[in-house]
Amino acid sequence: MADEEPGPCLIVIGIVMAVFDVIIIESGYLVYVGGFLIFLGIMIAITTNNARQKTIKTRTIQPQPTQQVVQEPLQQVRMPSPPPPEVHKFCPFCGTKTASKFCPECGQEID
C-alpha cells in the first residue's frame, strides 16, 4: 500500500464520511469534514499529476544509434548465350545432308 497515492485515498475517505453522516448520523459535521477531505484529495491528485508531467518533459532521451544500410551494387548475371543453330550442309559428291566437316555417307571433306 506504500505505492498508492494519497489523493485518491482522501477522496474515497471523504465520500464515505459524507455518505455515512447523511444516511446514519444525520449531524452534518462529518459532511463538512468529508467535503474538506474530498477537496484536499483532488488538490493532491492534481499536484501529483502536474509533477509527473514535468518529470516526463524534463527527461532527456538518448538517441539510439542508427544502423546504416549498405547497398551493394547489383551484379550483372550473364546468361549463357544460346548455341549457334546447326548449319546443315550438303555433300557435293553424294548430296547427303550433314552438319559435320566430313560426309557420313562417302567420307569426303565438306567445305
C-alpha positions in Angstrom: 0.0 0.0 0.0 3.0 2.3 0.1 2.8 2.8 -3.7 -0.8 4.2 -3.5 -1.2 7.9 -3.9 -2.8 9.9 -1.1 -5.1 12.0 -3.3 -7.5 9.3 -4.5 -7.5 7.7 -1.0 -8.5 11.0 0.6 -11.3 11.4 -2.0 -12.7 8.0 -1.2 -12.5 8.6 2.6 -14.2 11.9 2.2 -17.1 10.4 0.2 -17.5 7.6 2.7 -17.6 10.0 5.6 -20.1 12.3 3.9 -22.4 9.5 2.9 -22.1 7.9 6.4 -23.1 11.2 8.0 -26.1 11.8 5.7 -27.5 8.3 6.0 -26.7 7.2 9.5 -25.7 10.0 11.9 -27.5 13.0 10.3 -25.5 15.5 12.3 -24.0 17.4 9.4 -20.5 17.7 10.8 -19.0 14.8 9.0 -20.3 16.2 5.7 -18.1 19.2 6.2 -15.1 17.1 7.1 -15.8 14.7 4.2 -16.1 17.6 1.8 -12.8 19.0 3.1 -11.1 15.6 2.6 -12.5 15.4 -1.0 -11.2 18.9 -1.8 -7.8 18.0 -0.3 -7.6 14.7 -2.2 -8.4 16.5 -5.5 -5.7 19.1 -4.9 -3.1 16.5 -4.0 -4.0 14.4 -7.1 -3.7 17.5 -9.4 -0.4 18.5 -7.9 1.0 14.9 -8.2 -0.2 14.7 -11.8 1.5 18.0 -12.7 4.7 17.0 -11.0 4.7 13.7 -13.0 4.2 15.6 -16.3 7.1 17.9 -15.5 9.3 15.0 -14.8 8.3 13.3 -18.1 9.0 16.5 -20.0 12.4 17.1 -18.5 13.8 13.6 -19.1 16.4 13.5 -21.8 16.2 10.7 -24.3 19.5 9.4 -25.6 19.4 9.0 -29.3 19.7 5.4 -30.4 22.5 4.6 -32.8 21.0 4.0 -36.2 22.1 1.2 -38.4 23.3 2.2 -41.8 22.2 0.0 -44.6 25.0 -0.6 -47.1 23.7 -1.1 -50.5 26.0 -3.2 -52.7 25.9 -2.6 -56.4 23.9 -5.2 -58.3 26.0 -7.7 -60.1 25.0 -8.4 -63.6 24.3 -12.1 -64.2 25.4 -13.2 -67.6 23.1 -15.6 -69.2 24.8 -18.3 -71.3 24.3 -17.5 -75.0 22.3 -20.0 -76.9 24.3 -22.4 -79.0 24.5 -21.4 -82.7 22.0 -23.0 -84.8 23.2 -26.1 -86.7 24.0 -25.3 -90.2 23.3 -28.2 -92.4 25.4 -28.7 -95.5 25.0 -31.0 -98.4 27.9 -33.2 -99.6 28.8 -32.0 -103.2 29.7 -35.6 -104.1 26.7 -37.6 -102.9 24.2 -34.9 -101.9 23.8 -36.2 -98.2 22.6 -33.6 -95.7 25.2 -33.3 -92.8 26.3 -30.9 -90.1 29.8 -32.2 -89.7 33.0 -31.5 -91.6 33.0 -34.9 -93.3 30.2 -36.6 -95.2 28.8 -39.6 -93.2 28.0 -41.4 -96.4 31.0 -41.1 -98.7 33.6 -39.7 -96.2 34.6 -36.7 -98.3 35.6 -33.4 -96.6 32.9 -30.7 -96.9 34.0 -27.0 -97.1 
